[in-house]
Amino acid sequence: MGRTAAPVPPLSLEDGVRAPEWDEGLECWVVADPRLARQVLNHPGFASGTFERSFQLYMADATRTEYRELTEFLRLWFVQADAPEHTALRRPVQRMLSASYVRSLTARIEEITDECLTELAGTRPHDVMPAVAEGISGKVMAHVVGVDVPPPVLHEWSRTLSLFIGAMYRRDHARAAHRAMVEMTGALAGARALEGFPTDTPEDRARTDATWAMCLFGGLETTASLLGSTVLTALGDQELWAAVRADRPGVVEDLVESVLVSRPPLRHLGRVVAHDQEIAGARLRAGDLVLVSLTGQGPLDEATPAAVCPVTGASAPEPAAAGAADHNLVFGYGPHYCVGAPLARLEAAILLRRLARRFPHARLSDRAAVWGPNLSYVGLDHLYVDLGGEA
């Protein structure tokens, strides 16, 4: 006789937890309560394969057939898998991006940052986003993965895939994403990071390419967003900028954490209801999509980035409380906690220190920030600054 699957334990709800709410416009459940969000992100009753379910719900049959190679490529991203498959696929990447390896990148990231600051100084107007935020995140990921691709191309691939993931019903997005996938996997052909990963069979090669394409994707837009928001926050408060220039102990790291909490690059993560269940009176059905808030707010509660993050003269957010980095949901929670979190934090801290050393009198220009509208991402399209001369 076959084994009977072990029953999935119910969620353990605290008193007063806010129930999931159905959003008619998004056609999904929204989990906004952080206490419930942690459980949903770490419970077998909610699966990670949101792409597969979205393909079924939002892509026409003909489009799915035509772009089957694209949908298979995205299915192979290990963030779309659950244990034990996810554990096995994530482990070698996590070992490669260990804390000691990330620390070993410090000197190279400083060199990259200085290169990007030189580029910023040579452009008019001085726009932090393409020259510095996208430049640093792109060059660092190219170095980590071992590809010779300039940051504008990497970010174009990433944005193209993001557009498709956010609007799978659009055939033009599928066509552009398929092209980006082909170019990205082609660039990975001789990537250093693939050494030691299985490539013996077509299936092995497809999985390895998908894994490192996913890592490239994950280290670009959200990191660039963090870098831009960190500079905006630092230059938006004169006392805070003075503290950064003085490099007082803990100031830079606390500032990075406070920006992660107050202006997180990613607002939501998706899950799929694995079986019918009731949570705090809400009846969820198997196959329903769930949008898990990383900010404690639902999409309808959140203002636009420009309203949440004033463009100029904004008071900086309060520094994160001790231990806040361990309790917020900015990088996810549980087994899917972002493998690149230490690298993103290091890039942001190095940028602040190198910017303060090179351009101590930098300030925001008038109408400095231009925010890109996006439901899930909080990111600047442009951030204009006055460098005030070099040190």
Secondary structure, DSSP 8 states (H G I E B T S, - for coil): --------------TT----EEETTTTEEEE--HHHHHHHTT-TTEES-HHHHHHHHHS-HHHHHHTHHHHHHHHTSGGG--TTHHHHHHHHHHHHT-HHHHHHTHHHHHHHHHHHHHHHHTSSS-BHIIIIIHHHHHHHHHHHHT----HHHHHHHHHHHHHHHH-TT-HHHHHHHHHHHHHHHHHGGG-GGGTTS--SSHHHHHHHHHHHHHHHHHTTHHHHHHHHHHHHHHHT-HHHHHHHHHT-TTHHHHHHHHHHHHS-SB-EEEEEE-S-EEETTEEE-TT-EEEEESSSS-TTT---HHHHS-SSS--------TTHHHH--TT--GGG--TTHHHHHHHHHHHHHHHHHH-TT-EEEEEEEEEE--SSB-EEEEEEEE-----
